[in-house]
Amino acid sequence: MDGEFADYAKLDIDRVVGDDAVKVLAVQGADTLALLESLTDAAVSGARYAPGKWTVKEVIGHLADDERIFAYRALCIARNDARPLAGFDEKQYVESAGFESRPVAQLTAEYVSVRRATLTLFDGLSTAAWLRRGVVNGYAASARGLAFHIAGHELRHVRALRETYGVGRV
């Protein structure tokens, strides 16, 4: 799969177990949902592990934003859209989104909706579309590579929520 995603994502993607991205994303989505459903606004509002770092709610919102963008990129590539796709500034997206002012249940519902749409998109791709390549933010990518990017990216952030933020500890 090397050459199907950004070099910076390799460490995250290497942590993804399995070779079926749709299955991985389905299982991972259920696990992440269980974590998110355990959260209350009282417990996570304003919670960040250090000054200047994202809050728990901002991380949840970022997961949905990032997945939407990477699924869109995969859609473009799968549909043989040869235009190079631009990057995005995730810090600007989080800063502009107002995630902290939203209830955690609403952010969780958004995550679920985005994951459902992603799975529907990826489940419907042919083998040819899955392996088709394009250019994203200056690097070569395939729809499959972008699907694994979504999975690896989420693993990293969920691990941070659990280990760095202390979310989900009993």
C-alpha positions, 0 to 999 in steps of 0.5 A, a space after each residue: 500500500 505504500 504510495 497510496 497515502 501521504 508519507 506522514 500517515 504511515 505510522 498511523 496506518 501501520 497500526 491498523 489491523 487487517 486489510 479490509 478497510 471497510 470492515 476495519 472502519 465498521 468495527 472501529 466506528 462501533 468501538 469509537 461510538 461506545 467511547 463517545 456515548 460514555 461521555 457527558 458534557 459535564 465531564 468533557 466540556 473545556 477538557 484539554 490536556 494542556 494549554 493550547 491543545 484541542 478540547 475533547 469536543 474539538 477532537 471529536 469534531 475534528 474526527 468528523 471533519 477529517 473523515 468527511 474530507 478524506 472520504 470526499 477525496 476518495 470519492 473524487 479519485 474513485 470517480 476518476 476525477 483527475 484534478 489535484 485535490 487541495 489540502 486543508 488546515 485542520 487547525 483553522 477548521 477546528 478554530 472556526 467550527 465552534 465544537 466546544 459550544 455543542 453538546 457532546 451527544 450532538 457531536 457524537 451523532 455527527 460522527 455516527 452520520 459521517 461514518 455511516 456515509 463513509 461506509 456506504 461510499 466505500 462499500 459500493 466501490 468496485 475493485 478498479 475504483 478502490 485502487 484508482 490513484 490521484 493526487 491529494 495535497 501534492 502526494 499520490 493516493 488511492 481510494 483504498 489508501 485514503 480509507 486506511 488513512 481515515 482508520 489510522 487517523 482515528 486510531 491515533 486520536 482515540 488513543 490520545 483521548 484515552 491515554 492523554 486526555 483520560 477519557 473513558 477511564 472508570 
